[in-house]
Amino acid sequence: MKANETYTVDLCKTEGNGEFRCPKCGTTISPDDLSEDTYTILQARVKEDQLQKIILQCKKCGSRLQLTGFEVSKNPN
């Protein structure tokens, strides 16, 4: 059986509310979708109270999506 592909999605490069399309099948993944009909959260990595990475699985094609880009720029003032 072929292993599911893993894609990295940098949320810093998305526009709007963080919604993006699965790189393999084009399904829209939205942070507002809490139903888990479209994706499943497989893992979340937190370091020093800062979200570093989330790994999702697209329910349509089975691809794993590694979400990055949660860094918050620090205001020097």
N, C-alpha and C positions, 0 to 999 in steps of 0.2 A: 504494500500500500504506500502510495506517495505521501510524503510529509507535506503538511500545509505550509505554504509560503509565509514568510514574515516580512512585513513592510514597515518602514519607519515613517511616521507622520510628525512633522515639526509644527506644532500649533502656533508658533510665532509667525509662521508663514500663511496662516489662514486668515480670512477676513470675516468680519461680522461677529457672530455669537459663538464661534468655535466649531461650527458645523463643517464637515468635510465629507468627501466621497471615498469609499473603499477603493484603493488603487487598483485592485484586481477586477471587481465586478461593478463598481460605480454606485453601490447602495449608499444612500445618504446616512451618515452617522451624526447624530446630534446630541450634545450634552443635555438637552432638554428632554430627551426620550428616556424616561425612567422605567419603561415597560419591559425592557430586555427582550423585545420582539426582534430587534435588529442586530444586537450585539450582546456579548457576555463579557463582563470584566473578569479576567483571569488572574491578574496580579497588579498590585500597586506598590510602588517603592517610595518610601518617605525617608529623608535623611535630614536630621536636625530640624524637625518640624516643617520641612519644605518638601512638597510633592516633587519627585524627580522623574518618575516614569509610570505609565499605566500600560498594561498589555491587555488588549481586547481581542475577541474573536468575532469576526463577522459571521452572522448566522446564515447568510445567503450562500457564501462561497467557502467558508471555513478558514479563510486567511487570518493570520494573526497580525494585529496592528499594534506596533509599539509607538505610543504617543510620547513625545518629548516637547520641550519648549515651555515648561511651567515656570521658568525662572522669572522672577519679578525684579525689574531694575531698581536698584536702591537709590533713593534720592539723597544726595550729599548734604542737603540742608536739614 
